[in-house]
Amino acid sequence: GKEIDWASYRGKVVLVDFWATWCGYCIQEMPDFEEAFKAYGDEIQFVIVNTDDGIGNGEKFISDKGYTFPTYYDLEYNAVMTYGVSGIPRTIAIDKDGFIRYNRTGIVDSEALQSIIDMIK
């Protein structure tokens, strides 16, 4: 029910990940995003965006797995269209100056995720 005010992220490092419950690769990378969220907390703004039709499946999945990263639901596909997401999982890393430093479709394992974080910190 919350909308993201992108202006509030100005000057901060942001890591965005688009996913869906039906996407096997998305599910596979979730534990790594949870670990990174726990490790970096306030240092990096995590925006984990579910693209399922509706909220129910995503909420249940997040709850059942006990994930604590902030999850948002792109019910009208506004973010998907804004960022040109044509496949998932899609990871986008934005540095503190607002520049997109990483924008790729495909699974991100723990090693790749750490490399992305190191690049934008």
C-alpha positions as protocol buffer text, in pm:
chain_id: "A"
residue {
  index: 1
  type: GLY
  ca { x: 0 y: 0 z: 0 }
}
residue {
  index: 2
  type: LYS
  ca { x: 299 y: 235 z: 25 }
}
residue {
  index: 3
  type: GLU
  ca { x: 425 y: 426 z: -273 }
}
residue {
  index: 4
  type: ILE
  ca { x: 792 y: 498 z: -320 }
}
residue {
  index: 5
  type: ASP
  ca { x: 899 y: 861 z: -318 }
}
residue {
  index: 6
  type: TRP
  ca { x: 1217 y: 838 z: -527 }
}
residue {
  index: 7
  type: ALA
  ca { x: 1318 y: 1188 z: -415 }
}
residue {
  index: 8
  type: SER
  ca { x: 1367 y: 1047 z: -64 }
}
residue {
  index: 9
  type: TYR
  ca { x: 1648 y: 830 z: -203 }
}
residue {
  index: 10
  type: ARG
  ca { x: 1845 y: 1126 z: -338 }
}
residue {
  index: 11
  type: GLY
  ca { x: 2203 y: 1100 z: -219 }
}
residue {
  index: 12
  type: LYS
  ca { x: 2163 y: 734 z: -122 }
}
residue {
  index: 13
  type: VAL
  ca { x: 2274 y: 408 z: -279 }
}
residue {
  index: 14
  type: VAL
  ca { x: 1974 y: 209 z: -405 }
}
residue {
  index: 15
  type: LEU
  ca { x: 1952 y: -155 z: -510 }
}
residue {
  index: 16
  type: VAL
  ca { x: 1635 y: -247 z: -698 }
}
residue {
  index: 17
  type: ASP
  ca { x: 1537 y: -604 z: -781 }
}
residue {
  index: 18
  type: PHE
  ca { x: 1230 y: -704 z: -983 }
}
residue {
  index: 19
  type: TRP
  ca { x: 1096 y: -1055 z: -918 }
}
residue {
  index: 20
  type: ALA
  ca { x: 787 y: -1277 z: -920 }
}
residue {
  index: 21
  type: THR
  ca { x: 686 y: -1587 z: -728 }
}
residue {
  index: 22
  type: TRP
  ca { x: 663 y: -1794 z: -1047 }
}
residue {
  index: 23
  type: CYS
  ca { x: 1025 y: -1711 z: -1146 }
}
residue {
  index: 24
  type: GLY
  ca { x: 1264 y: -1986 z: -1038 }
}
residue {
  index: 25
  type: TYR
  ca { x: 1575 y: -1771 z: -1081 }
}
residue {
  index: 26
  type: CYS
  ca { x: 1414 y: -1495 z: -875 }
}
residue {
  index: 27
  type: ILE
  ca { x: 1342 y: -1737 z: -592 }
}
residue {
  index: 28
  type: GLN
  ca { x: 1697 y: -1871 z: -612 }
}
residue {
  index: 29
  type: GLU
  ca { x: 1856 y: -1527 z: -559 }
}
residue {
  index: 30
  type: MET
  ca { x: 1628 y: -1416 z: -273 }
}
residue {
  index: 31
  type: PRO
  ca { x: 1840 y: -1560 z: 13 }
}
residue {
  index: 32
  type: ASP
  ca { x: 2142 y: -1363 z: -114 }
}
residue {
  index: 33
  type: PHE
  ca { x: 1941 y: -1039 z: -120 }
}
residue {
  index: 34
  type: GLU
  ca { x: 1820 y: -1111 z: 235 }
}
residue {
  index: 35
  type: GLU
  ca { x: 2178 y: -1162 z: 355 }
}
residue {
  index: 36
  type: ALA
  ca { x: 2291 y: -842 z: 183 }
}
residue {
  index: 37
  type: PHE
  ca { x: 2000 y: -652 z: 336 }
}
residue {
  index: 38
  type: LYS
  ca { x: 2096 y: -778 z: 682 }
}
residue {
  index: 39
  type: ALA
  ca { x: 2461 y: -689 z: 624 }
}
residue {
  index: 40
  type: TYR
  ca { x: 2411 y: -341 z: 477 }
}
residue {
  index: 41
  type: GLY
  ca { x: 2083 y: -228 z: 633 }
}
residue {
  index: 42
  type: ASP
  ca { x: 2066 y: 150 z: 619 }
}
residue {
  index: 43
  type: GLU
  ca { x: 2382 y: 185 z: 412 }
}
residue {
  index: 44
  type: ILE
  ca { x: 2197 y: 67 z: 100 }
}
residue {
  index: 45
  type: GLN
  ca { x: 1832 y: 126 z: 23 }
}
residue {
  index: 46
  type: PHE
  ca { x: 1685 y: -207 z: -90 }
}
residue {
  index: 47
  type: VAL
  ca { x: 1379 y: -188 z: -314 }
}
residue {
  index: 48
  type: ILE
  ca { x: 1258 y: -540 z: -388 }
}
residue {
  index: 49
  type: VAL
  ca { x: 972 y: -514 z: -639 }
}
residue {
  index: 50
  type: ASN
  ca { x: 724 y: -797 z: -689 }
}
residue {
  index: 51
  type: THR
  ca { x: 565 y: -809 z: -1034 }
}
residue {
  index: 52
  type: ASP
  ca { x: 301 y: -1078 z: -972 }
}
residue {
  index: 53
  type: ASP
  ca { x: -59 y: -998 z: -1061 }
}
residue {
  index: 54
  type: GLY
  ca { x: -186 y: -890 z: -721 }
}
residue {
  index: 55
  type: ILE
  ca { x: -24 y: -889 z: -380 }
}
residue {
  index: 56
  type: GLY
  ca { x: -135 y: -1222 z: -229 }
}
residue {
  index: 57
  type: ASN
  ca { x: 126 y: -1461 z: -371 }
}
residue {
  index: 58
  type: GLY
  ca { x: 416 y: -1225 z: -307 }
}
residue {
  index: 59
  type: GLU
  ca { x: 311 y: -1145 z: 49 }
}
residue {
  index: 60
  type: LYS
  ca { x: 264 y: -1513 z: 130 }
}
residue {
  index: 61
  type: PHE
  ca { x: 601 y: -1607 z: -18 }
}
residue {
  index: 62
  type: ILE
  ca { x: 786 y: -1331 z: 172 }
}
residue {
  index: 63
  type: SER
  ca { x: 609 y: -1421 z: 496 }
}
residue {
  index: 64
  type: ASP
  ca { x: 662 y: -1797 z: 458 }
}
residue {
  index: 65
  type: LYS
  ca { x: 1035 y: -1750 z: 393 }
}
residue {
  index: 66
  type: GLY
  ca { x: 1077 y: -1493 z: 671 }
}
residue {
  index: 67
  type: TYR
  ca { x: 1242 y: -1234 z: 446 }
}
residue {
  index: 68
  type: THR
  ca { x: 1279 y: -892 z: 604 }
}
residue {
  index: 69
  type: PHE
  ca { x: 1391 y: -674 z: 314 }
}
residue {
  index: 70
  type: PRO
  ca { x: 1143 y: -409 z: 202 }
}
residue {
  index: 71
  type: THR
  ca { x: 909 y: -549 z: -61 }
}
residue {
  index: 72
  type: TYR
  ca { x: 697 y: -339 z: -293 }
}
residue {
  index: 73
  type: TYR
  ca { x: 427 y: -444 z: -539 }
}
residue {
  index: 74
  type: ASP
  ca { x: 415 y: -297 z: -889 }
}
residue {
  index: 75
  type: LEU
  ca { x: 46 y: -368 z: -947 }
}
residue {
  index: 76
  type: GLU
  ca { x: 9 y: -128 z: -1240 }
}
residue {
  index: 77
  type: TYR
  ca { x: 358 y: -203 z: -1379 }
}
residue {
  index: 78
  type: ASN
  ca { x: 463 y: 161 z: -1350 }
}
residue {
  index: 79
  type: ALA
  ca { x: 815 y: 73 z: -1231 }
}
residue {
  index: 80
  type: VAL
  ca { x: 844 y: -206 z: -1489 }
}
residue {
  index: 81
  type: MET
  ca { x: 767 y: 43 z: -1766 }
}
residue {
  index: 82
  type: THR
  ca { x: 984 y: 320 z: -1619 }
}
residue {
  index: 83
  type: TYR
  ca { x: 1291 y: 97 z: -1603 }
}
residue {
  index: 84
  type: GLY
  ca { x: 1218 y: -96 z: -1924 }
}
residue {
  index: 85
  type: VAL
  ca { x: 1203 y: -432 z: -1748 }
}
residue {
  index: 86
  type: SER
  ca { x: 1140 y: -696 z: -2013 }
}
residue {
  index: 87
  type: GLY
  ca { x: 1251 y: -999 z: -1813 }
}
residue {
  index: 88
  type: ILE
  ca { x: 1310 y: -1101 z: -1454 }
}
residue {
  index: 89
  type: PRO
  ca { x: 1493 y: -1120 z: -1231 }
}
residue {
  index: 90
  type: ARG
  ca { x: 1614 y: -771 z: -1310 }
}
residue {
  index: 91
  type: THR
  ca { x: 1863 y: -596 z: -1086 }
}
residue {
  index: 92
  type: ILE
  ca { x: 1931 y: -224 z: -1102 }
}
residue {
  index: 93
  type: ALA
  ca { x: 2194 y: -48 z: -890 }
}
residue {
  index: 94
  type: ILE
  ca { x: 2183 y: 329 z: -850 }
}
residue {
  index: 95
  type: ASP
  ca { x: 2474 y: 520 z: -697 }
}
residue {
  index: 96
  type: LYS
  ca { x: 2439 y: 812 z: -455 }
}
residue {
  index: 97
  type: ASP
  ca { x: 2457 y: 1059 z: -745 }
}
residue {
  index: 98
  type: GLY
  ca { x: 2149 y: 899 z: -904 }
}
residue {
  index: 99
  type: PHE
  ca { x: 2334 y: 724 z: -1187 }
}
residue {
  index: 100
  type: ILE
  ca { x: 2237 y: 371 z: -1282 }
}
residue {
  index: 101
  type: ARG
  ca { x: 2560 y: 174 z: -1251 }
}
residue {
  index: 102
  type: TYR
  ca { x: 2418 y: -174 z: -1311 }
}
residue {
  index: 103
  type: ASN
  ca { x: 2105 y: -276 z: -1501 }
}
residue {
  index: 104
  type: ARG
  ca { x: 2081 y: -638 z: -1611 }
}
residue {
  index: 105
  type: THR
  ca { x: 1836 y: -922 z: -1641 }
}
residue {
  index: 106
  type: GLY
  ca { x: 1936 y: -1258 z: -1499 }
}
residue {
  index: 107
  type: ILE
  ca { x: 2017 y: -1427 z: -1174 }
}
residue {
  index: 108
  type: VAL
  ca { x: 2255 y: -1254 z: -935 }
}
residue {
  index: 109
  type: ASP
  ca { x: 2438 y: -1492 z: -704 }
}
residue {
  index: 110
  type: SER
  ca { x: 2605 y: -1384 z: -378 }
}
residue {
  index: 111
  type: GLU
  ca { x: 2940 y: -1315 z: -544 }
}
residue {
  index: 112
  type: ALA
  ca { x: 2788 y: -1104 z: -821 }
}
residue {
  index: 113
  type: LEU
  ca { x: 2570 y: -921 z: -570 }
}
residue {
  index: 114
  type: GLN
  ca { x: 2875 y: -832 z: -362 }
}
residue {
  index: 115
  type: SER
  ca { x: 3051 y: -702 z: -673 }
}
residue {
  index: 116
  type: ILE
  ca { x: 2750 y: -483 z: -756 }
}
residue {
  index: 117
  type: ILE
  ca { x: 2740 y: -349 z: -400 }
}
residue {
  index: 118
  type: ASP
  ca { x: 3113 y: -276 z: -404 }
}
residue {
  index: 119
  type: MET
  ca { x: 3067 y: -85 z: -730 }
}
residue {
  index: 120
  type: ILE
  ca { x: 2792 y: 144 z: -602 }
}
residue {
  index: 121
  type: LYS
  ca { x: 2908 y: 205 z: -243 }
}
